[in-house]
């Protein structure tokens, strides 16, 4: 492993537009990764991998939000997980798997870096701190998915929307979230009229402001209280394992 290199641009984990996982690595591991990381813009709708396809790159977002979408053989879809600057995607290569069972796409435009699969595997073997953080990030995503299942099975749509808005807010800088009704509908596994009704309820209580294609956070504390116990446990697990989002 090369140890002599200038500090990486990921060195400040408090910066708003950095990948938290990469920023947490020691300088020598950041230097090892740097030649393999390709900067990339990630517009809304960008496909990281389609369901059933070979995974070619692993992505580390610095800004924006993506979705891990479960796709049935007949084309039914539901969002299983959300990711942003806190980790990496897709996660199957960490387990030695080359093919994705999920569709992984960008839902809120941003940017980041990607790494070819072969380089990712070499790095996860040669960089012990990276490997540890990759495992922890994958564990966190699994915990998030489990609470999404709990939320969809047990909570009314308004609470589920509150949880989802909080999760987006965690992963973005500022209080503005550029999201479509279609994205919210996919995330909550409900039809668009239910999304509209739920948005009006949260907006009516003064917790958010909703405009066409944009949601503004107005009262995060009240939204957390309303989301009750379907938000917070997976997030606390991430903080314990990897620090702040």
Helices and strands as residue ranges (DSSP letters): H 20-23, H 27-34, E 38-42, E 47-49, E 57-71, E 77-83, G 92-95, E 102-116, H 117-126, H 128-154, H 157-171, E 176-178, H 181-188, H 192-204, E 208-211, E 214-217, H 220-227, G 228-230, H 233-242
